[in-house]
Amino acid sequence: MDKNLEERIEDLAKLMFKARYLVCFTGAGISTESGLPDFRGPDGLWTRRDKGLPPPPTTKPWHLYEPNQCHYAIVELQNMGKLKFLISQNVDNLHLKSGIKPELIAELHGNITKLRCPHCGMVYDRSWGLTVCRCGSPLMPSVVDFGQPLPERDLMLAYEHSRKSDLFIVVGSSLVVTPAADMPKEALQHGARLVIINQGDTPFDRYAHLRFYEKIGHVLPPAVKRLKVLMGIG
């Protein structure tokens, strides 16, 4: 590990240690170590689409992919009582699969394993085999397509917790898709420190108190490990 990276990981651990209201915000970049494609990387879904190319091939259906060390690092933050809330742009279900409590996450773009009622907003697991909500409306896939509104409750919670945060950590997002990308702005405007861990540039880089261009797996898991030492956790 180069000295500069080691120092910045130490700085991140200290920021997390001091934080009273830590919020994480994740994009597709956190799931690439699980084998899923990102969106705006060199071979990402939207990068290929803009070139007129099909999506990059995957080795199996999305629901069969497993969380990686980066997802589990966020779960450790939750289990240590440090993570107050998680906002995710991802639809891959890997955060819930890794052990994030459902009440601590807003999935702004939906989830491939869930159905949503367009009338009352209730969410159901696909595995339950239901087709109609208890309010009587037909259930729809919960994943948000381009042009569709984001789920109201998740969006409201994302804004609320972004404003409450004193440390806002962006993990694997290019921060260009709104309104999801409004969240770091909300956090900054309400006095939070901003950390960005993303290999590509973002519009918020100049405002970041700490900026990592390295792979997430080289940053977040070691920072959480160092945090455990600072907190006196074995």
N, C-alpha and C positions, 0 to 999 in steps of 0.2 A: 504493500500500500504506500503510495507516495506521501511525503510529509504534508503537503498541502491538503490532500484529501483527509488524512488522519486528523489534522487540526480542525478542518471543517466538520468532520463527524463528531469530534469532541464538542465543538460549538453547538451543534444540533442537539446533542445529548443534554447539554447545559440549558439550552432553551426549553427543551421538553421538561426538564427537571423543575425549572422555575415556573412553567406555565400553570395557570389555574383553570384555563378553559381551552383545551387543545382540540382543534377540529381538523380532520384530514379530508382531503378532496382527491378522489382518484379518477383517472381516465384509463384508456385502453392499455397504456404503457405498462401498468402494473401486472397485466395478465400475459404479456409476451413471454415471460419466463415459464409460463404454463404451456406455451405452444400456440397460443391464439395470436392472430395478427393485430397490429395496432391500426390506427386510422390514417395518420398523417406522416408516418415514418416513410423511408425510401421505398418500401414495398407495402405500404399500408393500404387499407380498403379504399379510402377516398383518393389517395395518391394514384392508385391503379385505375380507379374509375375515371379520374380526370384525364388519364392517358388513353381511355377507351379500352382498358384491359379488364378481364374478369377478376373477381376477388381471388386473393391468393389461396391455393388449396390448403385444406386442413386434413389431418390424418384420421379424424373421427368427428362425430357430431359434437357440437359445442357443449351439450349437457354432460358429456362424458369427461371433460377436462377437469383437472384437479387444481386446487389452490397451490401456490408456491410460497417460498420463504418470505416474500414481501407481504402477501396477504396475512401470513401468520404473525409477522412483526406487528401489524396493526391490531391483531387479536391480542397480542401480548400487552399492547398499550391499553386496550380495553380491560384486560384482566388485572392490570396494575392500578386501575382506577384513574389512569391518565387521559384516556380518550373520552371526550364528552359527546362527540358526535362524528359520524362519517357520512360524507356526501359523495355519491358515486355517479359517474356518467355511464358506467358499465351495465350491460344487460346479461352478463354471463353467469350470474348467480354464485360466483366464486367467493365473494365476501361472506354471504350467508353460509355457504358450504364450509368455510374455514372456521366458523364459530362466532361471527359477529352477531350480537343480539338484534333481532328485528326492530326493536324499539330505538336502536341507536343508529339506524341507517336510513337515509333518503336515497332511493334509486330513481334518479331524475328521468332516466330514459326507459324505465321499466325493467322487466326480468323475463328471460325466455321460459322460465319454469312456472310463470304465473299468468292468470287471467284477471282482467279487471272489468268491473261493471261501469259502462259509460254513463249510467244514470246517477248512481249513488257513490261510485268510487271504491266500493268494496273490492278487495283483492283475494283471490282463491288460488291454491296450488292446482296446477294442471292434473297432478296425480289423483286428485279427489274425483275426477271424472264428471264434474258438474258442467252444465252448459247454460244454466239460467241462474241468475242471482236470486237471493232471497226476496229482493224487492220486485222480482218478476221480469227484469230486463235480461236479454241475452248477453252472455259474457263474451268479451273480446280479448284477443292477445294484449298483454300489458305493455309490450315493447312499443315505444313511440316512434312513428315514422316521421320523415321530414314534413314539416308543415303542420303537424298535429300539435295540440297544446300539451305541455308537460303535466303530469299528475299534480293536481292542485295542492293536495296535502303535503306531498314530498317537497314541492317547490316552496311552500310556506315554511316548512321546517328548515329547509336549507338556508333560506334568508334569515330566519330567526337565529339559528346557531352560528351562522357566519358573523352576524352582528355582535353576538355574545363572546366570540372567540378572542383570546389574547395571543394565541399562536395558531396560525393557519398554514397547514403543510399540504402543498400540492404534490401529488405523486402520479407521474405518468400521464399528464394531460397537456395538450398544446394550448389550452385556454382560449380557443377561438370560437367555440360553439356557444351561442347565447340562447337562453338566459343562464345556463349553467355557469358560463364563464364570468357572470356578474358577481359570483360569490367572493372571489379574492378581493374585488373592489370594495364590496360591502365590509369585508373584514378589515381592510386597510383604513377605510373611512371611519371605522369605529375603534381605531387604535391598535389593531393586532399587528404582530410581527408576521412577516410572510417568508416562508421557505418554499423553494421550488426545486423538485427533483425530477428532471425531465431531460432526455437527451437532445431534443429539438428546442429551438427558440420558442419563446412565448411573448405575448404583448406586455407581460407584467415583469419581465426580467429586470428592468431598471429599478423596479420598486422592491425587489426581493432583498431581505436582510441577509439571507444565505441562499446561494445558487449552486446546485449540483448538476453538471452535465453528464456525470457518470451513470452507469447502469444502476437501477434502483436496488438490485440485490447487493451491490457493492456499498450502498449507503445506508438504507433504512435498517436492515437487520443488525449491522454492527453498531449503529447509533442506539438502537433499542437495547442491545446487549450492554453498552456502556451506561445507558440510563439505569439499568438494573443495578449496576455497581454503585452509582451515585445514590440510588434509593435504598441501598443496603439489602437488596434482594439477591439471594443465592442463585 
